[in-house]
């Protein structure tokens, strides 16, 4: 829905990456100890965080070797190898110089990269980061060996069950839908053995001697109640990097997209652009329409690349003609699907039906889903929970069906449109239960 995953070759390892946004400069997002570039979009909070970053830059994200969609490796990756991976991704996307945003365990690698390759680093931002993982007499905020061993044992026993949520995002620990997503995210991001290998590597890191060698503009951000990396770690980093700006933020969450993410994003945006976005993004009430072609993969395989491209081009032209007819605004396309916005739900429903009629003679069947809600307007795009609900509704639609949320149905009273109750459903990643309705065929 948001980006295409590609692969960069770093020596003999394939590194998965995504590029979103089209701002005037590049920002390389270096994740914490594990990540999954595709599943992050499945959580509305992460989707908002990444969309906001991409509103003022070209955002480059990747899964480090051994995690997410990147190649699994048999040995513990070093900081040097991780720098190779970051350079390989930058080269693959044509980024000669970029700002670096290091999250948690990504911080030490970013610090080393900035000091080693200042010609490729415009600015450095570290959030929730540590310079050293282990306890030492001159570093009392690190983990003791006993604490570390208990952590390894807990990973081996509970990884993939969402137990880490109490440390990483305590503000969301009672959110059942988030807990389920988090457990899935853990399992997809890495196996227990891979996580233990990453933690073993982290145990040996001490990037403190590197910090005074950093000469690029640096911002260090830390939440005061962070349970994973103590706030003293952030203070130490800022003290040892010449000229670094340090900002402490309230909150207990380590995950940047949890809690008050917009305040964190405000600091990042202002540091990189000189302009603070503000506490609230622009918002608008809209009806969002999602469509996609039924059996697209099978049809593409049947037709071959050239004939499939021709069919998709004709499909797109017909969809856009109906959007114009019903005053819809095209927001995005993803392969064979469309996301469009309307200022009225009745027009959106009729447009969905008209699209199905228009593309039918091409031998194409579509499914469509609609929801009306308050959307965030970011860089001409729409985001927010309403958009995610629309996508989930569309995913549940049957072939040739226009499926709508109860919000849409309730707003078209008196329009002559009729509906069949499809019952109460759970929408993946969306709290609560939702009653959905199928639109009966009407004359347009």
Buried (B, 14 or more C-beta within 10 A) or exposed (E): BBBEBBBBEBEEBBBBBBBBBEBEBBBBBBBBBBBBBBBBBBBBBBBBBBBBBBBBBBBBBBBBBBBBBBBEBEEBBEBEBBBBBBBBBBBBBEBEBBBBBBBBBBBBBBBBBBBBBBEBBBBBBBBBBBBBBBBEEEBEBBBEEEEBEEBBEEBEEBBBEBBBBEBBBBBBBEBEBBBEBBBBBBBBBBBBEBBBBBBEBBBEBBBBEBBEBBBBBBBBBBBEBBBBBBBBBBBBBBEBBEEBBBBBBEBBBBBBBBBBBBBBBBBBBBBBBEEEBEEEBEBEEBBBBBBBBBEBEEBBEEBEEEEBEEBBEBBBEBBBEBBEBBEBBBBBBEEBBBBBBBEBBBBBBBBBBBBBEBBEEEEBBBBBBBBBBEBBBBBEBBBBBBBBBBBBBBBBBEEBBBBBBBBBBEBBEEBEBEBEEBEEBEBBBBEEEBEBBBBEEEEE
